[in-house]
Each structure stands twice: as structure tokens, then as C-alpha cells.
Amino acid sequence: MFGDEEVAAEAVRKVLELDSRGLRVIVIYSGEPSLRSVAQQLLEQLEDDCPLKEDDCQLKKETDFIFSKGDTKILLFKKGEQNERKLEEDDERTASYQRLPKLIRKDLEELWGGLVPELAFTAVNNLRDSIPRILATFKSSLDAPLLTHRAMLPEVTDAGPQMSRLLANEFELALIKSDLTSLLDEDNLLARLENSELL
């Protein structure tokens, strides 16, 4: 996004018009010098679509650079390297391509704060990190054995459910490695209670 906020706003508008049946995240990764200006321009563009100011068509401002509408979250980041000498007002939103996924994950974890969402995010993130290992296990050299096994089954339609169970075992292993137990230990729960996070 370089200088054409109308294009970005139109893209966001089209996404918001689609039916959402779950979490949806829009990331705006801007090359403009001022991210605050980008956020303001985006809000102004989208507010024009809601002349009657109806609640169901208004974006909710979570922070200066995070907006939401239902289960759709809009995250704004600025392209570049973080300035370690002097922090600008939006410098903590400045990210290289390599750093961007980490910042997106951080935003989402904060937006869906709470014990159960944290458990779910931890599990899903660990599952994602396990994808290379899972793909290395289920490699193409197993195609011939799989087809042979399928041909020898009394009911060939059993091959699909059996494969699903094998994959589920790998997914379960990834989730076990997420160490969700540590999030439910007494010290962590007491700390959350002290901070009123579970009240």
C-alpha cells in the first residue's frame, strides 16, 4: 500500500461484505511513512459506507492500529526495520517480512485473550510448526505401499478412514508437544486470578 488508500479500503470493503463463518484476519502491510495516517484514512474511507452510522456496519477500534467487525480483525503494520535508536509513535508496528508473522501472532493472541483461547492458539501454532515433520513422515515414497494396502483391504473404502487415523495420531503428537499442561498449572492460574484475567 503506497499512497492509494482507496485501493486498500476497497479490498477491505469487499472482504467485509463476504459471509464469515469463523475467524478472518486482514493484514495491511503499508509502505507509507505514517501508519497512523493510514489507519485514519482507512477508517474515513470505510465510514463513508455507513452514512446512517448503524452499529452493525461500524468498525470497532481495538487499538490505534487494530480494528474489528464481528470475527473479522484488521491489523495494520508498516514495512521496514524497527528503529532501535529512537522509537517513533508507531515504530512497534514496523516489521520486516521475517518479523511480520510473529507480530501478527502476538496481535491475535492479545485480541482473543483468555485462558481457553490461549490454549487453542498454543495448540494451533504448535501444529503449524509441526507441518514439516508431518510432511516428512508422509512422503511420496509411501504411495506404492498405500495403494497396495488399499488393494488388499476387504473393503477398499476403509483406506480413507485408516489414513485419517494415521494423520490424527501425528496431529495428536503435535498437540501433546504443545505442553498445554503448563498453561493449566497452579502457578499460571493463580497469576491469572491475581490479574483478574479469569474473573
PyRosetta script that sets phi, psi and omega in degrees:
from pyrosetta import init, pose_from_sequence

init()
pose = pose_from_sequence("MFGDEEVAAEAVRKVLELDSRGLRVIVIYSGEPSLRSVAQQLLEQLEDDCPLKEDDCQLKKETDFIFSKGDTKILLFKKGEQNERKLEEDDERTASYQRLPKLIRKDLEELWGGLVPELAFTAVNNLRDSIPRILATFKSSLDAPLLTHRAMLPEVTDAGPQMSRLLANEFELALIKSDLTSLLDEDNLLARLENSELL")
pose.set_psi(1, 101.3)
pose.set_omega(1, 179.7)
pose.set_phi(2, -122.9)
pose.set_psi(2, 93.3)
pose.set_omega(2, 171.1)
pose.set_phi(3, 79.2)
pose.set_psi(3, -0.4)
pose.set_omega(3, -179.9)
pose.set_phi(4, -121.6)
pose.set_psi(4, 77.4)
pose.set_omega(4, -177.8)
pose.set_phi(5, -67.0)
pose.set_psi(5, -24.1)
pose.set_omega(5, -179.8)
pose.set_phi(6, -66.0)
pose.set_psi(6, -36.3)
pose.set_omega(6, 178.9)
pose.set_phi(7, -64.8)
pose.set_psi(7, -45.9)
pose.set_omega(7, 179.4)
pose.set_phi(8, -63.2)
pose.set_psi(8, -43.9)
pose.set_omega(8, -179.3)
pose.set_phi(9, -63.4)
pose.set_psi(9, -39.3)
pose.set_omega(9, 179.3)
pose.set_phi(10, -65.8)
pose.set_psi(10, -39.6)
pose.set_omega(10, 177.7)
pose.set_phi(11, -63.5)
pose.set_psi(11, -44.4)
pose.set_omega(11, 178.3)
pose.set_phi(12, -63.4)
pose.set_psi(12, -41.8)
pose.set_omega(12, -179.8)
pose.set_phi(13, -59.0)
pose.set_psi(13, -44.2)
pose.set_omega(13, -179.4)
pose.set_phi(14, -63.6)
pose.set_psi(14, -41.0)
pose.set_omega(14, 179.3)
pose.set_phi(15, -65.5)
pose.set_psi(15, -41.9)
pose.set_omega(15, -178.7)
pose.set_phi(16, -65.7)
pose.set_psi(16, -24.9)
pose.set_omega(16, 179.8)
pose.set_phi(17, -75.5)
pose.set_psi(17, -20.0)
pose.set_omega(17, -179.4)
pose.set_phi(18, -74.8)
pose.set_psi(18, 148.6)
pose.set_omega(18, 175.8)
pose.set_phi(19, -66.7)
pose.set_psi(19, 136.1)
pose.set_omega(19, 179.4)
pose.set_phi(20, -114.5)
pose.set_psi(20, 127.7)
pose.set_omega(20, 178.6)
pose.set_phi(21, -117.2)
pose.set_psi(21, 24.0)
pose.set_omega(21, 179.5)
pose.set_phi(22, 174.3)
pose.set_psi(22, -172.2)
pose.set_omega(22, -179.9)
pose.set_phi(23, -60.7)
pose.set_psi(23, 133.7)
pose.set_omega(23, 178.4)
pose.set_phi(24, -138.2)
pose.set_psi(24, 131.0)
pose.set_omega(24, -176.3)
pose.set_phi(25, -123.3)
pose.set_psi(25, 129.9)
pose.set_omega(25, 174.4)
pose.set_phi(26, -112.1)
pose.set_psi(26, 124.6)
pose.set_omega(26, 179.0)
pose.set_phi(27, -111.2)
pose.set_psi(27, 122.4)
pose.set_omega(27, 174.2)
pose.set_phi(28, -103.5)
pose.set_psi(28, 117.1)
pose.set_omega(28, -175.3)
pose.set_phi(29, -113.4)
pose.set_psi(29, 96.0)
pose.set_omega(29, -166.1)
pose.set_phi(30, -100.7)
pose.set_psi(30, 146.0)
pose.set_omega(30, 174.6)
pose.set_phi(31, -97.9)
pose.set_psi(31, 4.2)
pose.set_omega(31, 178.9)
pose.set_phi(32, -69.6)
pose.set_psi(32, 146.7)
pose.set_omega(32, -178.8)
pose.set_phi(33, -61.6)
pose.set_psi(33, -37.6)
pose.set_omega(33, -177.1)
pose.set_phi(34, -112.3)
pose.set_psi(34, 110.7)
pose.set_omega(34, 178.6)
pose.set_phi(35, -70.6)
pose.set_psi(35, -31.0)
pose.set_omega(35, 178.5)
pose.set_phi(36, -62.0)
pose.set_psi(36, -38.6)
pose.set_omega(36, 177.6)
pose.set_phi(37, -66.5)
pose.set_psi(37, -39.0)
pose.set_omega(37, 177.9)
pose.set_phi(38, -61.5)
pose.set_psi(38, -44.1)
pose.set_omega(38, -179.8)
pose.set_phi(39, -61.8)
pose.set_psi(39, -43.9)
pose.set_omega(39, -179.3)
pose.set_phi(40, -64.6)
pose.set_psi(40, -42.8)
pose.set_omega(40, 179.8)
pose.set_phi(41, -65.1)
pose.set_psi(41, -38.3)
pose.set_omega(41, 179.1)
pose.set_phi(42, -64.1)
pose.set_psi(42, -44.8)
pose.set_omega(42, 179.4)
pose.set_phi(43, -61.5)
pose.set_psi(43, -44.0)
pose.set_omega(43, -179.0)
pose.set_phi(44, -63.0)
pose.set_psi(44, -42.3)
pose.set_omega(44, 179.6)
pose.set_phi(45, -62.0)
pose.set_psi(45, -43.8)
pose.set_omega(45, -176.7)
pose.set_phi(46, -76.2)
pose.set_psi(46, -30.1)
pose.set_omega(46, 178.3)
pose.set_phi(47, -67.2)
pose.set_psi(47, -25.1)
pose.set_omega(47, 177.6)
pose.set_phi(48, -63.4)
pose.set_psi(48, -23.9)
pose.set_omega(48, 179.6)
pose.set_phi(49, -80.1)
pose.set_psi(49, -5.4)
pose.set_omega(49, -174.0)
pose.set_phi(50, -128.5)
pose.set_psi(50, 62.6)
pose.set_omega(50, -173.6)
pose.set_phi(51, -62.0)
pose.set_psi(51, -27.9)
pose.set_omega(51, -178.9)
pose.set_phi(52, -87.3)
pose.set_psi(52, -0.9)
pose.set_omega(52, 178.5)
pose.set_phi(53, 57.0)
pose.set_psi(53, 38.9)
pose.set_omega(53, 178.6)
pose.set_phi(54, -69.3)
pose.set_psi(54, 140.8)
pose.set_omega(54, -175.3)
pose.set_phi(55, -60.1)
pose.set_psi(55, -36.1)
pose.set_omega(55, -173.6)
pose.set_phi(56, -76.5)
pose.set_psi(56, -5.3)
pose.set_omega(56, 178.3)
pose.set_phi(57, -117.6)
pose.set_psi(57, 8.4)
pose.set_omega(57, 179.6)
pose.set_phi(58, -93.2)
pose.set_psi(58, 142.1)
pose.set_omega(58, 173.1)
pose.set_phi(59, -79.7)
pose.set_psi(59, 138.1)
pose.set_omega(59, 175.6)
pose.set_phi(60, -92.4)
pose.set_psi(60, 131.0)
pose.set_omega(60, -179.8)
pose.set_phi(61, -89.6)
pose.set_psi(61, 105.8)
pose.set_omega(61, 179.2)
pose.set_phi(62, -77.9)
pose.set_psi(62, -45.7)
pose.set_omega(62, 174.3)
pose.set_phi(63, -143.5)
pose.set_psi(63, -173.9)
pose.set_omega(63, 178.6)
pose.set_phi(64, -63.5)
pose.set_psi(64, -23.7)
pose.set_omega(64, -173.8)
pose.set_phi(65, -127.5)
pose.set_psi(65, 15.0)
pose.set_omega(65, 177.8)
pose.set_phi(66, -134.8)
pose.set_psi(66, 126.4)
pose.set_omega(66, 179.3)
pose.set_phi(67, -127.1)
pose.set_psi(67, 159.0)
pose.set_omega(67, 180.0)
pose.set_phi(68, -145.6)
pose.set_psi(68, 155.7)
pose.set_omega(68, 171.4)
pose.set_phi(69, -146.2)
pose.set_psi(69, 105.4)
pose.set_omega(69, -174.0)
pose.set_phi(70, 63.6)
pose.set_psi(70, -129.3)
pose.set_omega(70, 179.5)
pose.set_phi(71, -91.7)
pose.set_psi(71, 11.2)
pose.set_omega(71, 176.4)
pose.set_phi(72, -98.6)
pose.set_psi(72, 127.1)
pose.set_omega(72, 179.4)
pose.set_phi(73, -115.6)
pose.set_psi(73, 137.4)
pose.set_omega(73, 178.3)
pose.set_phi(74, -115.3)
pose.set_psi(74, 118.9)
pose.set_omega(74, -177.6)
pose.set_phi(75, -112.4)
pose.set_psi(75, 132.9)
pose.set_omega(75, 179.8)
pose.set_phi(76, -111.1)
pose.set_psi(76, 132.9)
pose.set_omega(76, 176.6)
pose.set_phi(77, -136.0)
pose.set_psi(77, 156.8)
pose.set_omega(77, 179.1)
pose.set_phi(78, -109.7)
pose.set_psi(78, 136.4)
pose.set_omega(78, 179.3)
pose.set_phi(79, -70.9)
pose.set_psi(79, 142.3)
pose.set_omega(79, 175.4)
pose.set_phi(80, 132.6)
pose.set_psi(80, -174.9)
pose.set_omega(80, 178.0)
pose.set_phi(81, -99.2)
pose.set_psi(81, 143.4)
pose.set_omega(81, 179.5)
pose.set_phi(82, -66.2)
pose.set_psi(82, 135.3)
pose.set_omega(82, 179.4)
pose.set_phi(83, -82.5)
pose.set_psi(83, 107.8)
pose.set_omega(83, -175.7)
pose.set_phi(84, -81.3)
pose.set_psi(84, -19.1)
pose.set_omega(84, -177.8)
pose.set_phi(85, -80.8)
pose.set_psi(85, -43.2)
pose.set_omega(85, -177.5)
pose.set_phi(86, -141.4)
pose.set_psi(86, 116.1)
pose.set_omega(86, -178.9)
pose.set_phi(87, -78.6)
pose.set_psi(87, 121.0)
pose.set_omega(87, 173.4)
pose.set_phi(88, -79.0)
pose.set_psi(88, 171.4)
pose.set_omega(88, -175.5)
pose.set_phi(89, -62.6)
pose.set_psi(89, -29.1)
pose.set_omega(89, 179.5)
pose.set_phi(90, -117.7)
pose.set_psi(90, 21.5)
pose.set_omega(90, -174.0)
pose.set_phi(91, -67.2)
pose.set_psi(91, -28.8)
pose.set_omega(91, 179.4)
pose.set_phi(92, -68.3)
pose.set_psi(92, -11.5)
pose.set_omega(92, 176.0)
pose.set_phi(93, -97.2)
pose.set_psi(93, 2.9)
pose.set_omega(93, 179.1)
pose.set_phi(94, -83.7)
pose.set_psi(94, 132.1)
pose.set_omega(94, -174.0)
pose.set_phi(95, -147.0)
pose.set_psi(95, 140.7)
pose.set_omega(95, 168.5)
pose.set_phi(96, -78.1)
pose.set_psi(96, 168.7)
pose.set_omega(96, 178.1)
pose.set_phi(97, -59.1)
pose.set_psi(97, -36.3)
pose.set_omega(97, -177.9)
pose.set_phi(98, -69.1)
pose.set_psi(98, -34.2)
pose.set_omega(98, -175.9)
pose.set_phi(99, -87.0)
pose.set_psi(99, -19.2)
pose.set_omega(99, -174.2)
pose.set_phi(100, -56.5)
pose.set_psi(100, -47.9)
pose.set_omega(100, -178.9)
pose.set_phi(101, -57.9)
pose.set_psi(101, -38.1)
pose.set_omega(101, 179.7)
pose.set_phi(102, -63.7)
pose.set_psi(102, -41.1)
pose.set_omega(102, -179.8)
pose.set_phi(103, -69.6)
pose.set_psi(103, -36.6)
pose.set_omega(103, 177.2)
pose.set_phi(104, -62.9)
pose.set_psi(104, -45.9)
pose.set_omega(104, 178.9)
pose.set_phi(105, -59.8)
pose.set_psi(105, -41.9)
pose.set_omega(105, -179.7)
pose.set_phi(106, -61.8)
pose.set_psi(106, -44.4)
pose.set_omega(106, 178.8)
pose.set_phi(107, -59.4)
pose.set_psi(107, -46.6)
pose.set_omega(107, -176.1)
pose.set_phi(108, -66.0)
pose.set_psi(108, -38.1)
pose.set_omega(108, 178.6)
pose.set_phi(109, -64.2)
pose.set_psi(109, -36.3)
pose.set_omega(109, 179.4)
pose.set_phi(110, -75.1)
pose.set_psi(110, -36.4)
pose.set_omega(110, -180.0)
pose.set_phi(111, -66.4)
pose.set_psi(111, -39.7)
pose.set_omega(111, 178.9)
pose.set_phi(112, -102.8)
pose.set_psi(112, 53.7)
pose.set_omega(112, -179.0)
pose.set_phi(113, -65.5)
pose.set_psi(113, 157.4)
pose.set_omega(113, -177.6)
pose.set_phi(114, 127.5)
pose.set_psi(114, 159.7)
pose.set_omega(114, -175.5)
pose.set_phi(115, -66.6)
pose.set_psi(115, -50.5)
pose.set_omega(115, -177.2)
pose.set_phi(116, -64.8)
pose.set_psi(116, -45.5)
pose.set_omega(116, 175.6)
pose.set_phi(117, -59.6)
pose.set_psi(117, -37.2)
pose.set_omega(117, 179.1)
pose.set_phi(118, -64.9)
pose.set_psi(118, -39.5)
pose.set_omega(118, 175.9)
pose.set_phi(119, -60.3)
pose.set_psi(119, -44.8)
pose.set_omega(119, -178.9)
pose.set_phi(120, -66.0)
pose.set_psi(120, -43.8)
pose.set_omega(120, 179.9)
pose.set_phi(121, -64.0)
pose.set_psi(121, -41.8)
pose.set_omega(121, 179.2)
pose.set_phi(122, -60.3)
pose.set_psi(122, -44.5)
pose.set_omega(122, -179.1)
pose.set_phi(123, -65.3)
pose.set_psi(123, -46.6)
pose.set_omega(123, -177.9)
pose.set_phi(124, -64.6)
pose.set_psi(124, -41.9)
pose.set_omega(124, 179.7)
pose.set_phi(125, -64.1)
pose.set_psi(125, -38.6)
pose.set_omega(125, 179.2)
pose.set_phi(126, -70.0)
pose.set_psi(126, -35.3)
pose.set_omega(126, 176.3)
pose.set_phi(127, -63.5)
pose.set_psi(127, -41.8)
pose.set_omega(127, 177.8)
pose.set_phi(128, -62.6)
pose.set_psi(128, -42.6)
pose.set_omega(128, 179.7)
pose.set_phi(129, -66.0)
pose.set_psi(129, -20.7)
pose.set_omega(129, -178.3)
pose.set_phi(130, -87.9)
pose.set_psi(130, -4.0)
pose.set_omega(130, -176.9)
pose.set_phi(131, -55.9)
pose.set_psi(131, -44.6)
pose.set_omega(131, 178.9)
pose.set_phi(132, -59.0)
pose.set_psi(132, -40.5)
pose.set_omega(132, 179.7)
pose.set_phi(133, -66.4)
pose.set_psi(133, -41.3)
pose.set_omega(133, -179.0)
pose.set_phi(134, -66.1)
pose.set_psi(134, -42.3)
pose.set_omega(134, 179.1)
pose.set_phi(135, -66.5)
pose.set_psi(135, -33.3)
pose.set_omega(135, 177.3)
pose.set_phi(136, -68.5)
pose.set_psi(136, -29.0)
pose.set_omega(136, 177.9)
pose.set_phi(137, -75.1)
pose.set_psi(137, -43.9)
pose.set_omega(137, -178.5)
pose.set_phi(138, -98.9)
pose.set_psi(138, 76.0)
pose.set_omega(138, -175.9)
pose.set_phi(139, -99.6)
pose.set_psi(139, 170.2)
pose.set_omega(139, -174.3)
pose.set_phi(140, -66.3)
pose.set_psi(140, -20.6)
pose.set_omega(140, 179.0)
pose.set_phi(141, -66.4)
pose.set_psi(141, -12.4)
pose.set_omega(141, 178.1)
pose.set_phi(142, -91.4)
pose.set_psi(142, 0.3)
pose.set_omega(142, -178.7)
pose.set_phi(143, -59.6)
pose.set_psi(143, -49.8)
pose.set_omega(143, -177.7)
pose.set_phi(144, -63.3)
pose.set_psi(144, -47.0)
pose.set_omega(144, 176.4)
pose.set_phi(145, -59.6)
pose.set_psi(145, -37.1)
pose.set_omega(145, 179.6)
pose.set_phi(146, -64.4)
pose.set_psi(146, -44.9)
pose.set_omega(146, -179.3)
pose.set_phi(147, -66.3)
pose.set_psi(147, -37.2)
pose.set_omega(147, 177.1)
pose.set_phi(148, -64.0)
pose.set_psi(148, -44.5)
pose.set_omega(148, 178.5)
pose.set_phi(149, -60.3)
pose.set_psi(149, -43.7)
pose.set_omega(149, 179.8)
pose.set_phi(150, -61.1)
pose.set_psi(150, -42.6)
pose.set_omega(150, -178.0)
pose.set_phi(151, -64.6)
pose.set_psi(151, -27.7)
pose.set_omega(151, -176.5)
pose.set_phi(152, -90.6)
pose.set_psi(152, -6.6)
pose.set_omega(152, 179.7)
pose.set_phi(153, -72.3)
pose.set_psi(153, 140.9)
pose.set_omega(153, 175.5)
pose.set_phi(154, -58.3)
pose.set_psi(154, -38.9)
pose.set_omega(154, 176.3)
pose.set_phi(155, -121.5)
pose.set_psi(155, 108.8)
pose.set_omega(155, -175.2)
pose.set_phi(156, -63.6)
pose.set_psi(156, -22.2)
pose.set_omega(156, 179.8)
pose.set_phi(157, -70.5)
pose.set_psi(157, -10.5)
pose.set_omega(157, 177.1)
pose.set_phi(158, -74.4)
pose.set_psi(158, -15.1)
pose.set_omega(158, -176.0)
pose.set_phi(159, -62.8)
pose.set_psi(159, -41.3)
pose.set_omega(159, -179.4)
pose.set_phi(160, -61.4)
pose.set_psi(160, -53.9)
pose.set_omega(160, 177.8)
pose.set_phi(161, -59.7)
pose.set_psi(161, -35.5)
pose.set_omega(161, 178.2)
pose.set_phi(162, -65.5)
pose.set_psi(162, -41.1)
pose.set_omega(162, 177.8)
pose.set_phi(163, -65.6)
pose.set_psi(163, -38.2)
pose.set_omega(163, 178.1)
pose.set_phi(164, -61.4)
pose.set_psi(164, -39.3)
pose.set_omega(164, 179.2)
pose.set_phi(165, -67.1)
pose.set_psi(165, -37.9)
pose.set_omega(165, 177.3)
pose.set_phi(166, -62.6)
pose.set_psi(166, -44.8)
pose.set_omega(166, 178.4)
pose.set_phi(167, -65.3)
pose.set_psi(167, -39.5)
pose.set_omega(167, 179.7)
pose.set_phi(168, -61.9)
pose.set_psi(168, -35.9)
pose.set_omega(168, 177.6)
pose.set_phi(169, -62.5)
pose.set_psi(169, -40.7)
pose.set_omega(169, 179.0)
pose.set_phi(170, -67.7)
pose.set_psi(170, -40.3)
pose.set_omega(170, 177.5)
pose.set_phi(171, -63.6)
pose.set_psi(171, -40.6)
pose.set_omega(171, 179.5)
pose.set_phi(172, -63.1)
pose.set_psi(172, -39.4)
pose.set_omega(172, 177.8)
pose.set_phi(173, -61.3)
pose.set_psi(173, -41.4)
pose.set_omega(173, 178.6)
pose.set_phi(174, -63.4)
pose.set_psi(174, -39.9)
pose.set_omega(174, -179.5)
pose.set_phi(175, -69.3)
pose.set_psi(175, -37.1)
pose.set_omega(175, 177.4)
pose.set_phi(176, -62.6)
pose.set_psi(176, -38.0)
pose.set_omega(176, 179.3)
pose.set_phi(177, -71.7)
pose.set_psi(177, -10.7)
pose.set_omega(177, 177.9)
pose.set_phi(178, -68.1)
pose.set_psi(178, -15.9)
pose.set_omega(178, 178.8)
pose.set_phi(179, 55.2)
pose.set_psi(179, 51.5)
pose.set_omega(179, 178.8)
pose.set_phi(180, -65.4)
pose.set_psi(180, -20.6)
pose.set_omega(180, -179.5)
pose.set_phi(181, -58.2)
pose.set_psi(181, -36.7)
pose.set_omega(181, -177.8)
pose.set_phi(182, -64.6)
pose.set_psi(182, -28.0)
pose.set_omega(182, 178.3)
pose.set_phi(183, -75.7)
pose.set_psi(183, -17.5)
pose.set_omega(183, -178.4)
pose.set_phi(184, -108.8)
pose.set_psi(184, 9.6)
pose.set_omega(184, 179.9)
pose.set_phi(185, -75.2)
pose.set_psi(185, 165.4)
pose.set_omega(185, -172.7)
pose.set_phi(186, -60.7)
pose.set_psi(186, -42.1)
pose.set_omega(186, -177.7)
pose.set_phi(187, -62.3)
pose.set_psi(187, -44.2)
pose.set_omega(187, -179.1)
pose.set_phi(188, -65.7)
pose.set_psi(188, -42.1)
pose.set_omega(188, -179.6)
pose.set_phi(189, -67.2)
pose.set_psi(189, -40.1)
pose.set_omega(189, 178.3)
pose.set_phi(190, -63.7)
pose.set_psi(190, -40.0)
pose.set_omega(190, 178.8)
pose.set_phi(191, -63.0)
pose.set_psi(191, -40.3)
pose.set_omega(191, 178.6)
pose.set_phi(192, -66.1)
pose.set_psi(192, -39.8)
pose.set_omega(192, 178.5)
pose.set_phi(193, -64.1)
pose.set_psi(193, -39.3)
pose.set_omega(193, 179.0)
pose.set_phi(194, -64.6)
pose.set_psi(194, -32.0)
pose.set_omega(194, 179.4)
pose.set_phi(195, -90.9)
pose.set_psi(195, 6.6)
pose.set_omega(195, 178.2)
pose.set_phi(196, 63.3)
pose.set_psi(196, 22.6)
pose.set_omega(196, -179.2)
pose.set_phi(197, -74.8)
pose.set_psi(197, -21.4)
pose.set_omega(197, -177.5)
pose.set_phi(198, -107.4)
pose.set_psi(198, 10.1)
pose.set_omega(198, -178.6)
pose.set_phi(199, -101.3)
pose.dump_pdb("model.pdb")
